[in-house]
Amino acid sequence: MVTTDRSAEVAGMLGHPSAIEQLAADYPEYEIYRERRDRRHGDWIAARDDVEVRASSAEELRRLLQEAAR
């Protein structure tokens, strides 16, 4: 397979792993998913046992998970 500058650019835009995929790897004890309301994306949710945190962004969800781990 021949790689062009454009294909490298496109591959870089895909951003694997995504911020949420990285969170799932960093916090495997949590189920991380996105709430869906009326066919629209809602908050990101991380849940385990009796703990649930919600955030509108991956960055905020990471901060909340870090706080919950303390």
HUFEN-V567980 format. One record per run of one state. SS is the DSSP state (@ for helix, = for strand, . for the rest). FROM is the first residue (numbers start at 1). TO is the last residue. If there is no record, write none. Layout:
SS & FROM & TO
SS & FROM & TO
This chain:
. & 1 & 4
@ & 5 & 14
. & 15 & 18
@ & 19 & 26
. & 27 & 30
= & 31 & 37
. & 38 & 39
= & 40 & 48
. & 49 & 50
= & 51 & 55
. & 56 & 57
@ & 58 & 68
. & 69 & 70
